Amino acid sequence: MPKRILIIEDDVKISKAIKRGLEQEGYVALTALSGEDGFFQIHSQPCDLILLDVLLPGRSGIEILAALRKAGRRTPILMLTALDSLEDKVSGLDAGADDYLGKPFAFPELLARIRALLRRGGQEELLLLRTGDLELDLAKRKVVRSGRNIELTTKEFELLEYLLRNKGHVVSREMLAVDVWKEPNRATPIDNIIDVHMTRLRRKVDEPFEPKLLKTVRGVGFMISADSP
């Protein structure tokens, strides 16, 4: 069955061009020209992936994204926007975007990113991740340790999820930059952001409890494990 892709883009020319290109590739392409229309379509018909512009009339792409993630919707979302500064990317990805593509872009690159997100979304996903007395429930967006609920930001939750999916293995800052922050070009600013989030995550997940689960492997990266170092 062809994959259904919803394009929420207020530029009619861009929207039509993407729709035409996707249909030539065998996808079913749906379009919405405003945030309100896009939000309605998301809730009225199923789609496998959403292409979402940031600057939309009625309701911004970030508002749509945040509302979907808060509601537990895991549909892959690729942001399409002319706002391509690091700060704008961090804002979109922190809100729960799966990928980010700045305008103008080459259509083959858009197709490649769509294929990658659909492959990722099609993989069987474990919804309950554990190590020791720590439990992360993806369906409920809930983290519990020793019976106590732990409140995490969206990015802290994604960081913990990534560490748990790789538990017992060291993950490097480069891996986190690419897979969690979606930044292919690792640089000092993104390293600093990663370190800040790791510090905050450790403060919430580890400091009030024993044993310590989050481990820093000097010069390499980080690891989560219930085993002694």
N, C-alpha and C positions, 0 to 999 in steps of 0.2 A: 504494500500500500504506500502511495507517495507521501512523503513527509509534508506537513502543513506548516507554513511559515507566515507569521503575521508581521507586516511591515507597518510600524507606527511612525510616520514621517509626514510633516506638513508641507514639504516642498513637492509639489505635484510632479514636476519633471523628474526629480530623483526617484520618487516613489514609483512612477510608471516604468522608469528604466530598470530598477531593481526587480520589479514584478515581472517584466518581460524576460529579463535574463534568468530569473529563477524558474519560470515556467518552461523556458527552453532547456533547462537542465533536468526537467521532470518533477519539479516540486509543485505543490499547490500553494500559490501565493495569495494572501489576503492583505488588504490595505486599509489603513485608517489615517485620516488627515488631521486629527486632533487628539489631544490627550484623553478627552472624555469619550470619544468614539472608540479609541483604542482600548480603554479600560472596559468599556461595555462589551466589545468583541471578545476580549480575553475571558470574560465571565459567561459569555453566551455560546461560545463554540470552542472546541478543543483545538490546540495547536501544539506543535512539537518544538517550536523555537520562536523567539520574538526578536525582531530587529527594532530597536527603540532609540529614537532621537531624543536628545536632552531638551532642546528648546522647542516646546510644543505649546500651541494655544489651548487654553482651558485647564490643563493639568500638565505639569512638567514631567519629563521622563524620569527624573529622580523620585518624584512623588509616587508615580506609578510603580516604579521598581521597589521602593520602600514598602508600599502597601502590599504588594504581592509577597514579598519575603516575610513580612510580619504575619501574613495569613498562612504561611507555610508552603506557598506555591514554589515548586522547585524547577519550573520550566526554564530551560537555558535562555539567557538574555544577553544579546550582543548590542552594546551601545554604539550608535552611529552619531557622531557629532563633530562640529567644527571646533569645539572646546577641547583642545588636545594638550593643555599644559599638564605638568605632573600633578598639580593640586586638583585639577578637574578630574583627572583619571583616578586619583586616590578617592575622591568624593564618590564617584560612580561605583567603583569597585567595593568601597566600604559599605555602600548601600545594598550590595548583593549582586552586582553585575558579574557575568561569567567571562566576558571579554569586552574589549574596547577598541574601536576602529575610528580613527580621525578622518574627517573629510578634507580634501578629496581623497578617494581611495581607488585602487585598481580592482575591477570586478573579480579577477581571478583570486586575489587575496581574500576578498569577502567570501567567495565560495569555499576556499580552503579553511577559513575559520568556521564557517557554517558546518562543514563536514566534520571538523574536529569536535565541535560542541555536540553535534548529533551522535557521534560515536561515543562520547563521554556520557551523554544522557541515556544512551541505550544500554550501557553496562548495568548489570545487576548491582544494586547498591545496598550495602549493609546499612540498616537504619538504626542499629543499636551498637555502639562502639564502647569497649570496656578495656580498662587495665587496672589491676588492683581493685580498690574501692571506688574508682572513678568511672562514671557512666555518662555517655553522651547519647541522647535520643534525638535523631535527626527529624523524625516525624513530628515530635512535640517541641523541637528546638529547645531542649531542656538539658541542663548539665547538673548532675548530682554527685556529691562525694560524701561518703560516710553518712548517707541519709539526709544531707543538707543541700538545699538548692543553691546553685551558684549562678549569679547574674553576670552574663558576658555581653559585650558589644558584638555587633555582627562580625567584625573582623576578628575579634578574639575567638569567637565561636568557630569561624572558618579555619583559623590557625590551629586551634585545638583539634578540630576534626582531621586536619591534614596530618598532624603529629600522631594521632591515634591510628589513622589508616597506615602509618608507617612505623607503628610502635616496635621498639626493639632495634630500630635502625636509625642511624644518624642522618638527619636531613640538613643540607647546607643552606646558607643564606641565599645562594644562587637558586636552589630549588624552590625556596619559599618566595623569592622575588618573581619567578616565572609562574609557579603553580597557584600561589595564593594571592599575590598582588598583581599578577598578569603583566609584569614588567620584564620584557625580554632582555633589556639592557641594564644589567645590574650596575648600580653606582652607589657612591657614598650616601646620598640622601635616602635611598630606599633601604640601605643597610641600617641607617639610624632609625628609620620608621619600624623596621622589623625588630630591632633591639628594644625599642620602647614598648612595642606590643608584647614581646616576650616577657619583659619585666612586669607589665601589668597582669599578664596571664599567670605568671608565677605567684604574684602577690595574692591572687584570688584562689588559685587551684592548689597551691603548694604550702604557702606560709602558715595557714591555720591547721595544717594536717601533718601526720606522719604515716608512712615514710614519704620522703620527697620523690615525686615522680618525674619532674622536669629536670633534665640534666644538660649542662653545657659541655660540649666536647671542644676543648680549647683549640682554636685554629681551624676547626672543621665545621661545627654547626651545633645542632640541638637534637635531643632524643627524649622520648617519653617511654618510661619503662617502670614496672613495679619491682624489677629485680635490682639488687644492690649493684652499684657501679663496679 
